[in-house]
Amino acid sequence: MNISNKTINWHRLIFIIFISAYALLMLIKPNLAPTDDYVFLRTLQDGKPLLYYSANPPPGYDNLTKTGRLAILGDAEYNLPLLFSKSPSPFWYYLIHAFQYVVLMIIFVKIMARFTSSKFLIYIAPVLLSLFPGMAIAFFRTHIAERNMIFYYAIFLYFYLKYLEKPKLHYLVFGIISANLVIHIKENAFIALGAFTFFHLLLSWKKSRPLLKADAPQTQKTEPPPLERFSLKIFDGLVILGCLSYLLLYYFIVYRHLEPNAALYGQVPYNHLLVFIKNLLNYGLFSDPILILLLLPFTAWRIYKALRRQLELHPVYDSMLIAGSMFPMAYLALNMFGPSHFFPAYVFALPPLIYFFSQREFKGFYWKGAAVVCGVALIFNVFPTGIHYIAYYKYLSLNFNKTLDFFSQDINFRHSRQRANIFLDAVDPNTGIASYFIFTEFFQYKGLAWQQFDFKSNVKIKDDAPYLANDFLARQPFTIFKSNETFEISKGDYLVITPDSDTKNITGPYIQSLGQDYDLIFKTKSPLAFPNLNLKTLAKYILAKRLTPEQKKEGLLINENLMQWPNYYVFVKR
């Protein structure tokens, strides 16, 4: 009897196993972390909805519009667990993440299948994308808007492409809904959507619907009926209208009421030119080389050739390239860097890049050189950094809560009759003021009264420190928020090394050196943590040896803690 075995699709099998493990990892021992998770404490954990733009916003979020922010749906998904729990477990927050990740990966595969016939690229590209720093940060910590942005971008693009293939009403409805949801998640979300639909409308105004399959004959054309062509323009027009509506809201709610010298979100007190160069290098060599080294110049080259009438822009592929390019250009214009900032652009950028690569559009010395540099950056910077962030955020929340539990017992034991003084080692009280505030919020959440502890700093900062000029913080009953005064660490005071310690390189020898004056009374362990070991770390190590303190203050080296281990150490001064 002859039995014919079907060939196993190893690419699909690897994809299924990987995304299952990736999603499951999010759900293993989830905890609230020393990040913006503090907003949960007085809202969701207390049975109240999390609404940033309401009459009773979370602590520290009462002046969002004054800092240029308008993201009405930001973090709105975390309210879902309130439907069945008055104090949701962190498990439910990360279950949302896991669900979004699985759906995103499935949709991404379906999108990729419309641009290439390569099974390797269709299934392995999403796997590799999951190891990017942006993906790791977006899904393994909370309050990252880019997670929602890439999720809704993917849904929008999937239904948009489905509508191009076969215009059905429900494709249009789902596409419009997802587009309007993402527009209100973060201030820059409208840029990519607006660019994509505007250029598609412009490039396809007098054209038939283009083929989407990469392996289809390019000579094959289908002429849709007039009503169908008009409906495609309606789809584009409705998305553009949604983008314009957001701009109008922003103008009337935020822009018209900004104060002349308002401290806007993302502003830094460093030399702007140096920060721009640093950001460009960070994006181009360490977090998103594909976008900086390939996407931006390739898009510019295609537009240049089109303007010289040497090629005709494709309504879908080139509109996606332009949309993907507008995303990083916006952040470069704002002079902002974050490993997760560019990440939503890959939904628009990666499929057409792969398509044009398969069509042998990347010819010449520059493209070969850029591809080599890209490959080196991915292997030695991007992937190691992504793995680092996955392990870092898994351990960060776990270790932070162990430290909180230790303090809640030790303060009651050691300082039953006096207020405990706590110092965060190597944390600038100006730029790191959030670290102090987060500790105070979680300490009280764990049951410690504010009269039992106080936070102080032994680091001298300028009298005009912008972060301390905050009315909300000034009302908090802790010394660190009252003035810029520095204090000596006295006998019995706590000194805490945290993952946020950034003005020193936290190494084993440094921790041992503290034993001369302090007793180590608590520490966490992270046996599977992956160090932040990459070419960027090497570059920072060299800079740390050569830069003067003044150059560091200009923003050339903000974080000197090179390996960024997610551990906590608690010392007591002898």
C-alpha positions as CSV (number, residue, x, y, z in Angstrom):
1,M,0.0,0.0,0.0
2,N,1.4,3.3,-1.0
3,I,1.1,6.1,1.4
4,S,1.9,9.6,0.2
5,N,3.2,11.9,2.9
6,K,2.5,15.6,2.6
7,T,5.6,17.7,2.7
8,I,5.9,19.5,6.0
9,N,5.9,23.3,5.7
10,W,8.8,23.9,8.1
11,H,8.6,27.6,7.8
12,R,5.0,27.6,8.9
13,L,5.8,25.2,11.7
14,I,8.7,27.4,13.0
15,F,6.3,30.4,12.8
16,I,3.6,28.7,14.8
17,I,6.0,27.4,17.5
18,F,7.7,30.8,17.8
19,I,4.6,33.0,18.1
20,S,3.1,30.5,20.6
21,A,6.2,30.6,22.8
22,Y,6.5,34.4,22.4
23,A,2.9,35.0,23.5
24,L,3.1,32.4,26.3
25,L,6.2,34.1,27.7
26,M,4.2,37.3,28.1
27,L,1.8,35.4,30.4
28,I,4.5,33.8,32.7
29,K,4.5,35.6,36.1
30,P,3.3,39.0,34.9
31,N,3.7,41.8,37.4
32,L,3.3,45.6,37.6
33,A,6.6,47.2,36.7
34,P,8.4,50.4,37.7
35,T,7.2,52.1,34.6
36,D,4.0,54.0,33.9
37,D,2.3,51.1,35.6
38,Y,1.9,53.3,38.6
39,V,-1.1,54.8,36.8
40,F,-2.9,51.5,37.5
41,L,-2.6,51.8,41.2
42,R,-5.2,54.6,41.8
43,T,-7.3,53.6,38.8
44,L,-7.8,50.0,37.6
45,Q,-6.3,48.4,40.7
46,D,-8.8,50.4,42.7
47,G,-11.8,49.5,40.5
48,K,-11.8,52.9,38.6
49,P,-11.4,53.3,34.8
50,L,-8.2,54.5,33.3
51,L,-9.0,57.7,31.5
52,Y,-6.3,60.2,30.8
53,Y,-8.6,62.9,29.4
54,S,-11.2,63.0,32.1
55,A,-12.2,65.1,35.1
56,N,-10.1,62.7,37.3
57,P,-7.0,61.7,35.4
58,P,-4.3,59.5,37.0
59,P,-1.7,61.3,39.1
60,G,0.7,63.3,37.0
61,Y,-1.6,63.3,33.9
62,D,-3.7,66.3,34.7
63,N,-1.9,68.6,32.2
64,L,-1.4,66.4,29.1
65,T,-2.7,69.0,26.6
66,K,-0.4,71.6,28.1
67,T,2.6,69.5,27.0
68,G,1.2,69.0,23.5
69,R,-0.4,65.6,24.0
70,L,-3.7,64.5,22.6
71,A,-4.2,60.7,22.5
72,I,-7.7,60.2,23.7
73,L,-7.7,56.4,23.2
74,G,-4.2,55.9,24.7
75,D,-4.2,52.8,27.0
76,A,-8.0,52.5,26.7
77,E,-7.7,48.7,26.1
78,Y,-6.5,48.2,29.7
79,N,-10.0,49.1,30.9
80,L,-11.4,45.8,29.5
81,P,-10.5,43.7,32.5
82,L,-12.8,46.0,34.6
83,L,-15.7,44.3,33.0
84,F,-15.1,41.2,35.2
85,S,-12.8,42.3,38.0
86,K,-12.7,45.3,40.4
87,S,-8.9,44.8,40.9
88,P,-7.5,43.1,37.8
89,S,-4.5,40.9,37.9
90,P,-1.6,42.0,35.7
91,F,-2.2,38.7,33.9
92,W,-5.2,40.3,32.2
93,Y,-3.2,43.3,30.9
94,Y,-0.6,41.0,29.3
95,L,-3.3,38.7,28.0
96,I,-4.4,41.7,25.9
97,H,-0.8,42.0,24.7
98,A,-0.6,38.3,23.8
99,F,-3.8,38.4,21.9
100,Q,-2.7,41.4,19.9
101,Y,0.6,39.8,19.2
102,V,-0.9,36.6,17.8
103,V,-3.4,38.5,15.7
104,L,-0.7,40.9,14.4
105,M,1.6,38.0,13.4
106,I,-1.2,36.2,11.5
107,I,-2.3,39.3,9.7
108,F,1.3,40.2,8.9
109,V,1.8,36.8,7.2
110,K,-1.3,37.4,5.2
111,I,-0.1,40.8,4.1
112,M,3.4,39.5,3.2
113,A,1.8,36.7,1.1
114,R,0.5,39.5,-1.2
115,F,4.0,40.8,-1.9
116,T,6.1,37.7,-2.2
117,S,5.8,34.1,-3.0
118,S,8.8,33.1,-0.8
119,K,7.6,30.9,2.1
120,F,10.8,31.8,4.0
121,L,10.1,35.6,3.8
122,I,6.3,35.2,4.5
123,Y,6.8,33.2,7.7
124,I,10.3,34.0,9.0
125,A,10.3,37.8,8.4
126,P,7.6,38.2,11.2
127,V,9.6,35.9,13.5
128,L,12.7,38.0,13.0
129,L,10.7,41.2,13.4
130,S,9.6,39.9,16.8
131,L,13.3,40.1,17.9
132,F,13.5,43.8,17.1
133,P,13.9,46.0,20.2
134,G,10.7,47.9,19.2
135,M,8.6,44.7,19.3
136,A,10.2,43.4,22.5
137,I,9.5,46.7,24.3
138,A,6.0,47.1,22.9
139,F,4.8,43.7,24.0
140,F,6.8,43.0,27.1
141,R,6.0,46.2,29.0
142,T,2.8,48.2,29.3
143,H,1.9,51.7,28.1
144,I,3.7,51.6,24.8
145,A,1.5,53.2,22.2
146,E,3.4,51.6,19.3
147,R,1.9,48.2,20.2
148,N,-1.6,49.5,19.5
149,M,-0.4,51.4,16.5
150,I,1.2,48.5,14.7
151,F,-1.8,46.3,15.6
152,Y,-4.4,48.7,14.1
153,Y,-2.1,49.6,11.2
154,A,-1.9,45.9,10.3
155,I,-5.7,45.5,10.5
156,F,-6.3,48.6,8.4
157,L,-3.8,47.6,5.7
158,Y,-5.1,44.0,5.6
159,F,-8.7,45.1,5.0
160,Y,-7.5,47.8,2.6
161,L,-5.7,45.3,0.4
162,K,-8.6,42.9,0.6
163,Y,-10.9,45.8,-0.6
164,L,-8.6,46.4,-3.5
165,E,-8.9,42.8,-4.5
166,K,-12.6,42.5,-4.0
167,P,-14.5,45.6,-2.8
168,K,-16.9,44.4,-0.1
169,L,-18.6,46.7,2.3
170,H,-17.4,45.0,5.4
171,Y,-13.8,45.3,4.3
172,L,-14.3,49.1,4.0
173,V,-16.1,49.3,7.4
174,F,-13.4,47.3,9.3
175,G,-10.7,49.3,7.5
176,I,-12.2,52.7,8.4
177,I,-12.8,51.7,12.0
178,S,-9.3,50.5,12.6
179,A,-7.9,53.6,10.9
180,N,-9.9,55.9,13.1
181,L,-9.0,54.0,16.2
182,V,-5.2,54.2,15.6
183,I,-5.5,58.0,14.8
184,H,-6.4,58.7,18.4
185,I,-3.8,56.4,20.0
186,K,-0.8,58.7,19.5
187,E,-0.3,62.1,18.1
188,N,1.8,61.0,15.1
189,A,-0.4,58.0,14.1
190,F,-2.3,60.0,11.4
191,I,0.9,60.8,9.4
192,A,1.5,57.3,8.0
193,L,-2.3,56.7,7.3
194,G,-2.7,60.1,5.7
195,A,0.4,59.7,3.6
196,F,-0.6,56.3,2.4
197,T,-4.2,57.1,1.4
198,F,-3.3,60.5,0.0
199,F,-0.6,59.2,-2.3
200,H,-2.7,56.1,-3.3
201,L,-5.5,58.5,-4.2
202,L,-3.2,60.7,-6.2
203,L,-1.3,57.9,-8.0
204,S,-4.4,55.8,-8.8
205,W,-6.8,58.7,-9.7
206,K,-6.9,57.6,-13.4
207,K,-5.6,54.1,-13.1
208,S,-7.1,50.7,-12.9
209,R,-6.8,48.7,-9.7
210,P,-3.2,47.4,-9.6
211,L,-2.3,43.8,-9.0
212,L,-1.1,42.9,-5.6
213,K,0.4,39.5,-6.1
214,A,4.1,39.8,-6.6
215,D,4.2,36.7,-8.9
216,A,1.4,37.8,-11.1
217,P,2.1,38.9,-14.7
218,Q,2.6,42.6,-14.7
219,T,0.9,42.9,-18.1
220,Q,-2.3,41.6,-16.7
221,K,-4.8,44.4,-15.9
222,T,-8.3,44.5,-14.7
223,E,-10.5,47.4,-15.3
224,P,-13.0,47.8,-12.5
225,P,-16.4,49.4,-13.2
226,P,-16.8,53.1,-12.6
227,L,-18.7,52.6,-9.4
228,E,-16.0,50.4,-8.0
229,R,-13.3,52.9,-9.0
230,F,-15.3,55.6,-7.2
231,S,-15.6,53.4,-4.1
232,L,-11.8,53.1,-3.9
233,K,-11.6,56.8,-3.8
234,I,-14.2,56.9,-1.1
235,F,-12.1,54.6,1.0
236,D,-9.1,56.9,0.6
237,G,-11.1,60.0,1.2
238,L,-12.7,58.7,4.4
239,V,-9.3,57.9,5.9
240,I,-7.9,61.3,4.9
241,L,-11.0,62.9,6.4
242,G,-10.4,61.1,9.7
243,C,-6.8,62.4,9.7
244,L,-7.9,65.9,9.0
245,S,-10.5,65.7,11.8
246,Y,-7.8,64.7,14.3
247,L,-5.7,67.7,13.1
248,L,-8.6,70.0,13.7
249,L,-9.2,68.6,17.2
250,Y,-5.5,69.0,18.0
251,Y,-5.5,72.6,16.8
252,F,-8.6,73.6,18.8
253,I,-7.9,71.5,22.0
254,V,-4.1,71.7,22.2
255,Y,-2.3,74.0,19.9
256,R,-4.4,77.1,20.5
257,H,-3.9,76.8,24.2
258,L,-0.2,76.1,24.3
259,E,1.8,78.6,26.4
260,P,4.7,80.4,24.7
261,N,7.4,78.6,26.6
262,A,5.6,75.4,27.4
263,A,7.7,72.3,28.1
264,L,6.5,70.0,25.4
265,Y,6.6,66.2,25.4
266,G,9.9,64.9,24.1
267,Q,12.0,68.0,24.7
268,V,15.4,67.5,26.1
269,P,17.8,69.9,27.8
270,Y,20.7,69.1,25.6
271,N,22.4,70.4,22.5
272,H,19.9,69.8,19.7
273,L,22.4,69.2,16.9
274,L,24.4,66.6,19.0
275,V,21.1,64.9,20.0
276,F,20.0,64.7,16.3
277,I,23.3,63.1,15.2
278,K,23.1,60.7,18.2
279,N,19.5,59.8,17.4
280,L,20.2,59.3,13.7
281,L,23.1,56.9,14.6
282,N,20.9,55.1,17.2
283,Y,18.1,54.5,14.7
284,G,20.4,53.8,11.7
285,L,22.9,51.5,13.3
286,F,21.4,50.1,16.5
287,S,17.6,49.8,16.4
288,D,16.2,50.3,12.9
289,P,18.9,50.1,10.2
290,I,16.3,48.8,7.6
291,L,14.3,52.0,7.8
292,I,17.2,54.5,7.8
293,L,19.7,52.8,5.5
294,L,17.2,51.2,3.0
295,L,13.7,52.6,3.2
296,L,14.4,56.3,3.3
297,P,17.0,56.4,0.5
298,F,15.1,53.9,-1.6
299,T,11.9,55.9,-1.3
300,A,13.7,59.1,-2.2
301,W,15.4,57.4,-5.2
302,R,12.0,56.1,-6.5
303,I,10.4,59.6,-6.2
304,Y,13.4,61.2,-7.9
305,K,13.3,58.7,-10.8
306,A,9.5,59.3,-11.1
307,L,10.0,63.1,-11.2
308,R,12.5,62.6,-14.0
309,R,9.9,60.3,-15.7
310,Q,12.3,57.4,-15.6
311,L,9.7,55.2,-13.9
312,E,6.1,55.1,-12.9
313,L,5.2,55.0,-9.3
314,H,3.0,52.0,-8.2
315,P,-0.2,53.2,-6.4
316,V,0.0,50.6,-3.7
317,Y,3.7,49.7,-3.2
318,D,5.1,53.2,-3.5
319,S,2.3,54.7,-1.3
320,M,3.3,52.2,1.3
321,L,7.0,53.2,1.0
322,I,6.1,56.8,1.4
323,A,3.9,56.1,4.4
324,G,6.6,54.0,6.0
325,S,9.1,56.8,5.3
326,M,7.0,59.6,6.8
327,F,6.9,57.8,10.1
328,P,10.6,57.9,10.9
329,M,11.0,61.3,9.3
330,A,8.5,62.7,11.8
331,Y,10.5,61.5,14.8
332,L,13.7,62.8,13.2
333,A,12.1,66.2,12.8
334,L,11.0,66.1,16.5
335,N,14.5,65.0,17.5
336,M,13.2,62.1,19.6
337,F,14.7,58.7,20.0
338,G,13.1,55.5,21.5
339,P,13.8,51.9,20.4
340,S,10.1,51.4,19.9
341,H,9.3,54.7,18.1
342,F,9.9,53.6,14.5
343,F,8.4,50.1,14.9
344,P,4.9,50.7,13.5
345,A,6.4,51.8,10.2
346,Y,7.4,48.2,9.3
347,V,3.8,47.3,8.5
348,F,4.0,49.7,5.6
349,A,7.7,49.5,4.8
350,L,8.7,45.9,4.9
351,P,6.3,44.3,2.3
352,P,7.1,46.7,-0.6
353,L,10.8,46.6,0.2
354,I,10.8,42.8,0.0
355,Y,8.7,43.1,-3.2
356,F,11.1,45.5,-4.9
357,F,14.1,43.5,-3.7
358,S,12.6,40.4,-5.4
359,Q,12.2,42.5,-8.6
360,R,16.0,43.3,-8.5
361,E,15.4,47.0,-7.9
362,F,18.3,47.1,-5.4
363,K,21.3,47.4,-7.8
364,G,24.5,49.4,-7.5
365,F,27.3,49.9,-5.0
366,Y,25.3,51.8,-2.4
367,W,22.5,49.2,-2.1
368,K,25.0,46.4,-1.7
369,G,27.0,48.3,0.9
370,A,23.8,49.4,2.7
371,A,22.6,45.8,2.7
372,V,25.9,44.6,4.3
373,V,25.8,47.3,7.0
374,C,22.2,46.5,7.6
375,G,23.0,42.8,8.0
376,V,25.9,43.5,10.4
377,A,23.7,45.9,12.4
378,L,20.9,43.3,12.7
379,I,23.1,40.5,13.8
380,F,25.3,42.4,16.2
381,N,23.0,45.2,17.4
382,V,19.3,44.7,16.7
383,F,18.7,41.1,17.6
384,P,20.9,41.0,20.7
385,T,19.2,44.2,21.9
386,G,15.7,42.7,21.3
387,I,16.6,39.6,23.2
388,H,18.0,41.8,26.0
389,Y,14.7,43.7,26.3
390,I,12.6,40.6,26.4
391,A,14.5,39.2,29.3
392,Y,15.0,42.7,30.9
393,Y,11.3,43.5,31.2
394,K,10.3,40.0,32.3
395,Y,12.8,40.2,35.2
396,L,12.3,43.9,35.9
397,S,8.7,43.6,37.1
398,L,9.5,40.4,39.1
399,N,12.5,41.9,40.8
400,F,10.8,45.2,41.5
401,N,8.0,43.5,43.3
402,K,10.4,41.4,45.4
403,T,12.2,44.6,46.3
404,L,8.9,46.3,47.3
405,D,8.0,43.3,49.5
406,F,11.4,43.4,51.2
407,F,11.0,47.1,52.0
408,S,7.5,46.8,53.3
409,Q,8.9,44.4,55.9
410,D,12.3,45.9,56.6
411,I,11.1,49.5,57.1
412,N,8.6,48.3,59.6
413,F,11.3,46.3,61.4
414,R,14.3,48.7,61.1
415,H,12.5,52.1,61.3
416,S,9.5,51.5,63.5
417,R,10.0,54.8,65.4
418,Q,11.6,57.0,62.8
419,R,11.2,57.9,59.1
420,A,13.5,55.9,56.8
421,N,15.7,57.8,54.4
422,I,16.1,56.2,51.0
423,F,18.6,57.2,48.3
424,L,18.6,55.9,44.7
425,D,22.2,55.4,43.7
426,A,23.3,56.9,40.4
427,V,19.9,58.3,39.5
428,D,19.9,61.9,38.5
429,P,17.1,63.6,40.5
430,N,16.4,65.8,37.5
431,T,16.1,63.5,34.5
432,G,15.3,60.5,36.8
433,I,12.7,62.1,39.0
434,A,10.1,59.6,37.7
435,S,12.0,56.8,39.3
436,Y,11.6,58.4,42.7
437,F,7.9,59.1,42.2
438,I,7.2,55.5,41.0
439,F,8.8,54.2,44.2
440,T,6.7,56.5,46.4
441,E,3.5,55.4,44.7
442,F,4.3,51.6,44.9
443,F,5.4,51.9,48.5
444,Q,2.1,53.3,49.5
445,Y,0.2,50.8,47.4
446,K,2.1,48.1,49.3
447,G,0.8,49.5,52.6
448,L,3.6,51.8,53.8
449,A,2.4,55.2,55.0
450,W,4.2,58.2,53.7
451,Q,5.2,59.1,57.2
452,Q,7.3,55.9,57.3
453,F,9.8,56.8,54.5
454,D,11.4,59.6,52.7
455,F,13.4,59.9,49.5
456,K,16.4,62.1,49.2
457,S,19.3,62.5,46.9
458,N,23.1,63.1,47.3
459,V,23.5,64.2,43.6
460,K,23.8,68.0,43.0
461,I,21.7,69.4,40.2
462,K,21.0,72.8,38.9
463,D,18.5,75.1,40.7
464,D,16.5,75.6,37.6
465,A,15.9,71.9,36.9
466,P,12.8,71.7,34.7
467,Y,11.6,68.4,36.0
468,L,11.3,69.6,39.6
469,A,9.3,72.7,38.6
470,N,6.2,70.5,38.7
471,D,3.2,71.6,40.8
472,F,1.9,68.0,41.2
473,L,5.3,66.7,42.5
474,A,5.8,69.7,44.7
475,R,2.6,68.7,46.6
476,Q,4.0,65.3,47.4
477,P,5.3,64.9,51.0
478,F,8.8,63.7,50.1
479,T,12.0,65.7,50.3
480,I,13.2,64.8,46.8
481,F,10.2,66.8,45.3
482,K,10.5,69.8,47.6
483,S,13.9,71.2,46.6
484,N,17.2,70.6,44.9
485,E,19.1,70.3,48.1
486,T,21.6,67.5,48.4
487,F,22.0,65.3,51.5
488,E,24.7,63.2,53.0
489,I,23.9,59.5,53.5
490,S,23.9,58.9,57.2
491,K,24.1,55.7,59.4
492,G,21.0,53.6,58.9
493,D,20.0,55.2,55.6
494,Y,19.1,53.0,52.6
495,L,21.1,53.1,49.4
496,V,19.3,51.4,46.5
497,I,20.8,50.3,43.2
498,T,18.1,50.0,40.6
499,P,18.0,49.2,36.8
500,D,17.4,52.9,36.4
501,S,20.8,53.8,37.9
502,D,22.4,55.5,34.9
503,T,25.1,58.0,36.0
504,K,27.5,55.1,36.9
505,N,28.4,51.8,35.2
506,I,26.9,49.2,37.6
507,T,29.3,46.4,37.6
508,G,30.3,43.6,40.0
509,P,33.5,45.5,41.2
510,Y,31.4,48.7,41.8
511,I,28.8,46.8,43.9
512,Q,31.7,45.2,45.9
513,S,33.3,48.6,46.5
514,L,30.2,49.7,48.3
515,G,30.9,47.1,50.9
516,Q,33.5,49.4,52.5
517,D,30.8,51.7,53.9
518,Y,27.5,49.8,53.5
519,D,26.0,46.4,54.4
520,L,24.2,44.6,51.5
521,I,20.9,43.5,53.0
522,F,18.9,42.5,49.9
523,K,19.5,41.6,46.2
524,T,17.7,40.0,43.4
525,K,18.9,37.5,40.9
526,S,18.2,37.2,37.2
527,P,19.8,34.0,36.0
528,L,18.5,34.1,32.5
529,A,18.9,37.8,31.9
530,F,20.6,38.7,28.7
531,P,23.1,41.6,29.0
532,N,22.8,44.6,26.7
533,L,25.8,43.4,24.8
534,N,26.2,44.8,21.3
535,L,28.2,47.2,19.2
536,K,26.4,50.1,20.8
537,T,27.5,49.0,24.2
538,L,31.1,48.9,22.9
539,A,30.8,52.4,21.5
540,K,29.3,53.7,24.8
541,Y,32.2,52.1,26.7
542,I,34.8,53.9,24.5
543,L,32.9,57.2,24.8
544,A,32.6,56.8,28.6
545,K,36.4,56.6,28.8
546,R,37.0,59.7,26.6
547,L,34.2,62.1,27.2
548,T,34.4,64.9,29.8
549,P,31.6,65.4,32.4
550,E,30.6,68.5,30.4
551,Q,30.3,66.6,27.2
552,K,28.2,64.0,29.0
553,K,25.9,66.7,30.2
554,E,25.4,67.8,26.6
555,G,23.6,64.5,25.9
556,L,26.4,62.5,24.2
557,L,26.2,59.8,26.9
558,I,23.1,59.9,29.0
559,N,23.1,56.4,30.3
560,E,26.4,55.1,31.6
561,N,25.0,51.8,32.9
562,L,26.2,49.7,30.0
563,M,24.9,46.2,30.6
564,Q,21.6,47.3,32.1
565,W,21.0,44.3,34.3
566,P,17.4,44.2,35.7
567,N,18.6,43.7,39.3
568,Y,18.0,45.6,42.6
569,Y,20.5,45.9,45.5
570,V,19.6,47.4,48.9
571,F,22.4,48.6,51.1
572,V,22.3,50.2,54.6
573,K,24.9,52.7,55.6
574,R,27.1,51.6,58.6
